[in-house]
Amino acid sequence: MNLLKNEPIQPFFDKLDELECKTKHLKLAKDKLITYLKNSEDFMKKGLIVGSGVMESANMDVIPKKMKLSGQRWSIDGANQIANLRVCYKSDKHDFIVFLIKNFKKAG
């Protein structure tokens, strides 16, 4: 649905509420969905993802691929720094990575 892009969120909830449910099971599922989305309304207004699947996928892709290579050992500080760089890289924040590197060199 494109109702959430650059539009108020209430029409989206109105459309969901208008959906006809022919069985009690579907009605309960619809009500559960609406409750879940209403509880996540602040996140949706900010354009944030409300499902957990994206985060679960990121946990499997962003960190382990870089930090679990054969023979690697990490201190807590080193792991945190690499994890932050990896998140920036996977988020296409390459300019921010360059900024961090340049400022780290100046501070050191």
C-alpha angles and dihedrals in degrees: 000000000000093000091100097055111096092332135104111273098227095078087058091056090045091055091049091049091051093057110114117233116199096191135046089238092057091046091053091047091050092048090049091051093049091049091049092049094045089052087052095044095112090054092048092050088056091050093248125146114257100190123087095219094083092053092046090051092048090051088057095044112029104050111021097051092060102030103041099057117136115285098005121140123185135196115219091254093046092048091050092050094048091045091053092049091047092051090051091048094048089047091056090246093139093143090056091052090053089048091052093048093048093048092045090055091050092049093048 
